[in-house]
Amino acid sequence: MSADSRLAHALRQIDDWIGPQGPPGVGAAVWWQGDVVAEYYAGEARPGKPVSRETLFPMASVTKPISAATVMSLIDDGEVGLDEPVGRLVPEFRAGPPAGAEGVNPELERLRATITARQLLCHVSGLPEDLGPRESRYTEKVSIDEVIDQMCALPLVSAPGTELRYSNAGYAVLARLAERVGGAPFWALTRARALDPLGLADIVADPSGGRREMVAHLEDTLHAGTDVETYNSAYWRSLALPWGGLFGTPSAASRFAGAFLPSGERALSAAATGMMTTDQTLGVPGGVESAKVSWDPGRWGLGWEVKGEKRRHWTGELTSARTFCHFGHAGTLLWADPERDLALAVFANRSVTRMWSYILTRWARLSNAVVSAATW
């Protein structure tokens, strides 16, 4: 059996994922040594609509490496420095929490002016993961600019550079920074700098027109059935969150990951590519609070998580320590292994809220099968 046939066979595992405990639908694509060599689709994108290679899945936090690539392209062009204080260009972030705000540590806030793009990109800025219930105003249908304003004002919860603390808020600040120095809306910058150079038309923010019919309906959302439902409502999609608002196909996502592998087409300099895919945290401990995972050391690049020494990992046991990846709350996983010149995108349409223990095992098994098929 050829390697391509083995890879195609490995992807058929996703047939077994469909069911009451799993997602309604799944799509998977493998990029290997320069091209997408295998794809497989199972189940339903929406009731009565089968998953196909055109299905646009909510990518959730798999958005972050693409947003990071946008920022790194500006660094490549000398528009901003990786280690210069972000507050110089985003004064509302430097200003920090308003007077009288709860949870403010004055000693930590004195360090806010030192926070850099590098620290935001690899989640060591000291910002919390997200807005808390007290600050969140999504249900009031606020604009994305208002959400980012709130995130810029969040109090620090750890000293910059001392702890890996996965943060959506950090990527909100980065989006504001990119717009300031890039002179255009964030997703226009992303389209011009990160997606179009790679021909990735099937990764979009706020799908419109006929593309809306291709969007998978996500199960287990927040505010289900309301006009502010996460992922599924027109309002939520219109926010186009820079930290989790993209929609895309597994094939296009695997091609994006391939741009960071030896045989891939480049959108960034070799230096920027290397920094995005290797640990930039200097080995500090930490993790992802909402996923209840932590590591020591944490290992994160500028956008991509780095596997390193981590055990019981979502990319399985057979991927190398150099593997970089990202998972998303919507049931999405994207990883790439430079030692194998291999990438896998596997997207589902049920959030991990009640599927976490289920999906971790299946991500790992599928990842092992894909590595084995490519390296037999």
C-alpha positions as CSV (number, residue, x, y, z in Angstrom):
1,M,0.0,0.0,0.0
2,S,1.4,3.4,-0.9
3,A,1.9,6.2,1.6
4,D,-1.0,8.2,0.1
5,S,-3.3,5.2,0.5
6,R,-2.2,4.6,4.1
7,L,-2.9,8.2,4.9
8,A,-6.3,8.1,3.3
9,H,-7.1,4.9,5.3
10,A,-5.9,6.6,8.6
11,L,-8.3,9.5,8.1
12,R,-11.2,7.0,8.0
13,Q,-11.0,6.9,11.8
14,I,-13.2,10.0,11.9
15,D,-16.2,7.8,10.8
16,D,-16.2,6.5,14.4
17,W,-16.3,9.9,15.9
18,I,-19.8,10.7,14.8
19,G,-22.4,10.1,17.4
20,P,-24.1,11.3,20.6
21,Q,-20.9,11.7,22.5
22,G,-19.0,13.1,19.6
23,P,-19.6,15.7,16.9
24,P,-22.2,15.6,14.2
25,G,-19.6,16.1,11.5
26,V,-15.8,16.0,11.0
27,G,-13.4,16.9,8.2
28,A,-9.7,16.1,8.0
29,A,-6.8,16.9,5.6
30,V,-3.2,15.9,5.5
31,W,-0.4,18.1,4.0
32,W,2.8,16.2,3.3
33,Q,6.0,17.2,1.6
34,G,4.5,20.1,-0.3
35,D,0.9,19.3,-1.0
36,V,-2.4,18.1,0.4
37,V,-2.3,14.4,-0.2
38,A,-5.4,13.1,1.7
39,E,-8.8,14.4,2.7
40,Y,-11.8,12.7,4.3
41,Y,-15.2,14.0,5.4
42,A,-17.9,12.4,7.6
43,G,-21.2,13.2,9.1
44,E,-23.3,16.4,8.8
45,A,-22.2,20.0,8.7
46,R,-25.8,21.0,9.5
47,P,-29.0,18.8,9.8
48,G,-29.5,17.3,6.3
49,K,-26.2,18.8,4.9
50,P,-23.2,16.4,4.6
51,V,-19.8,17.7,5.5
52,S,-17.8,18.2,2.3
53,R,-14.4,19.7,1.3
54,E,-16.2,23.1,0.9
55,T,-17.5,23.1,4.5
56,L,-16.3,26.1,6.5
57,F,-15.8,25.1,10.1
58,P,-15.5,27.6,12.9
59,M,-11.8,27.5,13.5
60,A,-12.0,29.1,17.0
61,S,-8.4,29.5,18.4
62,V,-6.8,27.9,15.4
63,T,-7.3,31.5,14.3
64,K,-4.4,32.6,16.5
65,P,-1.4,31.4,14.4
66,I,-2.9,33.2,11.4
67,S,-3.3,36.4,13.4
68,A,0.2,36.0,14.6
69,A,1.5,35.6,11.0
70,T,-0.2,39.0,10.3
71,V,1.7,40.6,13.1
72,M,5.0,38.9,12.1
73,S,4.6,40.2,8.6
74,L,4.6,43.7,10.0
75,I,7.7,42.9,12.0
76,D,9.3,41.5,8.8
77,D,8.6,44.9,7.2
78,G,10.1,46.8,10.0
79,E,6.8,48.5,10.9
80,V,7.2,47.5,14.6
81,G,9.8,45.8,16.7
82,L,9.2,42.5,18.3
83,D,10.7,43.6,21.7
84,E,9.6,47.3,21.8
85,P,6.9,48.2,24.4
86,V,3.5,47.8,22.8
87,G,2.1,50.7,25.0
88,R,4.1,53.2,22.9
89,L,1.8,52.5,20.0
90,V,-1.3,51.4,21.8
91,P,-1.6,54.0,24.6
92,E,-5.0,52.7,25.8
93,F,-3.2,49.5,26.7
94,R,-0.5,51.3,28.5
95,A,-3.1,53.2,30.5
96,G,-4.4,49.9,31.9
97,P,-7.4,49.5,34.2
98,P,-9.6,52.6,35.0
99,A,-9.3,54.1,38.4
100,G,-11.1,52.1,41.1
101,A,-11.2,48.9,39.0
102,E,-11.3,45.7,41.1
103,G,-8.5,43.1,41.1
104,V,-5.7,45.6,40.3
105,N,-2.2,44.9,41.7
106,P,-0.3,48.2,41.6
107,E,3.1,46.4,41.6
108,L,2.1,44.4,38.5
109,E,0.6,47.4,36.7
110,R,3.9,49.3,37.0
111,L,5.3,46.6,34.7
112,R,2.6,47.1,32.0
113,A,4.7,49.6,30.1
114,T,7.4,47.0,29.5
115,I,5.1,44.4,27.7
116,T,6.2,43.6,24.2
117,A,4.7,42.0,21.1
118,R,6.8,38.9,21.7
119,Q,5.3,38.5,25.1
120,L,1.8,38.9,23.8
121,L,2.4,36.5,20.9
122,C,3.7,33.7,23.2
123,H,1.3,34.3,26.1
124,V,3.7,35.5,28.7
125,S,2.4,39.1,29.0
126,G,0.6,38.5,32.3
127,L,-2.8,39.2,30.9
128,P,-5.7,36.9,31.9
129,E,-7.2,34.5,29.4
130,D,-10.4,36.5,28.7
131,L,-12.9,38.9,30.0
132,G,-14.6,37.8,33.2
133,P,-18.4,37.7,33.6
134,R,-18.2,41.2,35.2
135,E,-16.5,42.8,32.2
136,S,-18.1,40.8,29.4
137,R,-20.7,42.7,27.4
138,Y,-21.2,40.3,24.4
139,T,-24.8,39.9,25.2
140,E,-25.3,43.7,24.7
141,K,-24.2,43.3,21.1
142,V,-21.2,45.6,21.5
143,S,-18.7,46.1,18.6
144,I,-15.4,44.4,18.3
145,D,-13.7,47.7,19.1
146,E,-15.5,47.9,22.4
147,V,-14.5,44.3,23.2
148,I,-10.9,45.1,22.5
149,D,-11.1,48.3,24.5
150,Q,-12.3,46.2,27.5
151,M,-9.4,43.7,27.0
152,C,-6.8,46.4,26.8
153,A,-8.0,47.6,30.2
154,L,-7.8,44.2,31.9
155,P,-5.6,44.1,35.0
156,L,-2.4,42.0,34.9
157,V,-2.5,38.8,36.9
158,S,1.2,37.9,36.7
159,A,4.4,39.6,36.0
160,P,5.3,39.8,32.3
161,G,7.7,37.1,31.2
162,T,7.3,34.9,34.3
163,E,4.4,32.6,33.4
164,L,2.8,31.1,30.3
165,R,-0.8,32.2,30.7
166,Y,-2.8,31.6,27.5
167,S,-4.7,34.8,26.7
168,N,-7.3,35.8,24.2
169,A,-6.8,39.3,25.6
170,G,-3.2,39.4,24.4
171,Y,-4.3,38.8,20.8
172,A,-6.9,41.6,21.1
173,V,-4.0,44.0,22.0
174,L,-2.0,42.6,19.1
175,A,-4.9,43.2,16.6
176,R,-5.1,46.8,17.8
177,L,-1.3,47.2,17.4
178,A,-1.4,45.7,13.9
179,E,-4.2,48.1,12.8
180,R,-2.2,51.1,14.2
181,V,1.0,50.3,12.4
182,G,-0.5,48.6,9.3
183,G,-3.0,51.4,8.6
184,A,-5.9,49.1,7.7
185,P,-8.5,46.9,9.4
186,F,-7.1,43.8,10.9
187,W,-8.7,41.2,8.6
188,A,-7.8,43.3,5.5
189,L,-4.2,43.1,6.7
190,T,-4.5,39.4,7.3
191,R,-6.0,38.8,3.8
192,A,-3.2,40.8,2.1
193,R,-0.3,39.6,4.2
194,A,-1.0,36.0,5.4
195,L,-3.8,34.4,3.4
196,D,-3.7,35.7,-0.2
197,P,0.0,35.1,-0.6
198,L,-0.7,31.5,0.1
199,G,-3.9,31.3,-2.0
200,L,-6.0,30.6,1.0
201,A,-9.4,31.8,-0.2
202,D,-11.1,29.1,1.9
203,I,-10.2,30.8,5.2
204,V,-12.5,33.8,5.9
205,A,-13.8,36.1,8.6
206,D,-17.5,36.6,8.8
207,P,-18.6,34.4,5.8
208,S,-21.0,36.3,3.6
209,G,-23.2,35.6,0.5
210,G,-23.2,32.1,-0.7
211,R,-20.5,31.1,1.7
212,R,-22.9,31.3,4.6
213,E,-24.5,28.1,3.3
214,M,-21.2,26.4,3.6
215,V,-20.7,27.2,7.3
216,A,-21.0,24.2,9.7
217,H,-23.4,24.6,12.6
218,L,-21.6,24.2,15.9
219,E,-23.2,22.2,18.8
220,D,-22.7,23.0,22.5
221,T,-22.4,26.8,22.1
222,L,-23.0,29.6,24.6
223,H,-26.4,31.4,24.5
224,A,-27.8,28.7,22.2
225,G,-30.9,29.7,20.3
226,T,-30.4,33.4,20.8
227,D,-29.2,36.2,18.5
228,V,-25.9,36.4,20.3
229,E,-25.1,32.6,20.2
230,T,-21.4,32.0,19.9
231,Y,-20.2,30.9,16.4
232,N,-23.7,30.4,15.0
233,S,-25.3,33.8,15.2
234,A,-24.9,36.6,12.6
235,Y,-23.8,38.9,15.4
236,W,-21.1,36.7,16.7
237,R,-19.7,36.0,13.2
238,S,-19.7,39.8,12.5
239,L,-17.4,40.4,15.5
240,A,-14.7,38.4,13.6
241,L,-12.6,38.0,16.8
242,P,-8.9,38.2,16.0
243,W,-8.3,35.5,18.5
244,G,-11.0,33.0,17.4
245,G,-13.3,34.3,14.6
246,L,-12.1,32.7,11.4
247,F,-13.9,30.0,9.4
248,G,-12.1,27.6,7.1
249,T,-11.7,24.2,5.5
250,P,-9.3,21.6,6.8
251,S,-7.5,21.6,3.5
252,A,-6.9,25.3,3.5
253,A,-5.8,25.1,7.2
254,S,-3.3,22.3,6.4
255,R,-1.9,24.4,3.6
256,F,-1.4,27.3,6.0
257,A,0.5,25.0,8.4
258,G,2.5,23.7,5.5
259,A,3.9,27.2,5.0
260,F,5.9,26.7,8.1
261,L,7.4,23.3,7.0
262,P,10.5,22.6,4.9
263,S,8.7,22.0,1.6
264,G,6.1,24.7,2.1
265,E,5.5,27.9,0.3
266,R,6.6,30.8,2.5
267,A,4.6,33.9,3.4
268,L,7.2,35.1,6.0
269,S,10.9,35.4,6.3
270,A,12.9,32.3,7.5
271,A,13.6,34.2,10.7
272,A,10.0,35.0,11.5
273,T,8.9,31.4,10.6
274,G,11.5,30.0,13.0
275,M,10.4,32.3,15.8
276,M,6.7,31.3,15.3
277,T,7.5,27.6,15.5
278,T,10.1,27.4,18.3
279,D,9.7,28.1,22.0
280,Q,9.9,31.8,22.8
281,T,8.9,31.7,26.5
282,L,12.4,31.0,27.8
283,G,11.1,27.8,29.5
284,V,8.6,29.3,32.0
285,P,5.8,27.1,33.4
286,G,2.1,27.6,32.7
287,G,-0.7,26.5,30.4
288,V,-4.3,27.0,29.3
289,E,-6.6,27.8,32.3
290,S,-9.9,27.1,30.5
291,A,-8.6,23.7,29.3
292,K,-7.2,22.9,32.8
293,V,-3.8,22.0,31.4
294,S,-0.4,23.2,32.6
295,W,3.2,22.2,31.8
296,D,6.6,22.9,33.2
297,P,8.2,24.1,30.9
298,G,5.2,25.6,29.0
299,R,6.8,25.9,25.5
300,W,5.0,28.3,23.1
301,G,6.2,30.0,19.9
302,L,5.0,33.3,18.5
303,G,1.5,32.1,17.7
304,W,2.0,28.3,17.6
305,E,2.1,26.0,20.6
306,V,5.3,23.9,20.7
307,K,5.0,20.3,21.8
308,G,8.5,19.9,23.3
309,E,8.5,17.5,26.2
310,K,4.8,17.5,26.8
311,R,3.2,14.1,27.5
312,R,-0.5,13.0,26.9
313,H,-0.5,15.6,24.2
314,W,-3.3,16.2,21.7
315,T,-0.9,15.6,18.8
316,G,-0.2,12.1,20.0
317,E,2.9,10.2,20.9
318,L,4.5,9.8,17.5
319,T,4.9,13.4,16.5
320,S,8.3,14.9,17.2
321,A,9.2,17.4,20.0
322,R,9.5,20.0,17.2
323,T,5.8,19.7,16.4
324,F,3.9,23.0,16.5
325,C,0.1,23.2,16.8
326,H,-3.0,24.9,17.9
327,F,-6.4,23.6,19.1
328,G,-9.7,25.4,19.2
329,H,-12.7,25.4,21.5
330,A,-14.9,24.6,18.5
331,G,-13.4,21.1,18.2
332,T,-10.5,22.0,15.9
333,L,-6.9,20.9,15.8
334,L,-4.1,21.8,13.5
335,W,-0.5,20.6,13.8
336,A,2.7,20.3,11.8
337,D,5.8,18.3,12.3
338,P,9.0,19.8,10.7
339,E,10.9,16.5,11.1
340,R,8.3,14.7,8.9
341,D,7.4,17.6,6.7
342,L,3.8,16.7,7.6
343,A,0.7,18.5,8.8
344,L,-2.8,17.5,9.9
345,A,-6.0,19.6,10.2
346,V,-9.0,17.9,11.8
347,F,-12.1,20.0,12.4
348,A,-15.3,19.0,14.1
349,N,-18.5,20.9,14.7
350,R,-19.1,20.3,18.4
351,S,-17.4,22.5,21.0
352,V,-15.0,20.9,23.5
353,T,-17.1,22.2,26.4
354,R,-18.5,18.7,27.1
355,M,-16.4,16.8,24.6
356,W,-12.9,17.5,26.0
357,S,-12.0,14.0,27.4
358,Y,-13.5,12.4,24.3
359,I,-11.8,14.5,21.7
360,L,-8.3,14.4,23.2
361,T,-8.0,10.7,22.9
362,R,-9.3,10.7,19.3
363,W,-7.0,13.6,18.3
364,A,-4.0,11.6,19.6
365,R,-5.0,8.3,18.0
366,L,-5.6,9.9,14.6
367,S,-2.3,11.9,14.9
368,N,-0.4,8.7,15.6
369,A,-2.0,6.9,12.7
370,V,-1.2,9.8,10.3
371,V,2.5,9.9,11.4
372,S,2.8,6.1,11.1
373,A,1.2,6.2,7.6
374,A,3.7,8.8,6.4
375,T,6.8,7.2,7.9
376,W,6.1,3.5,7.5
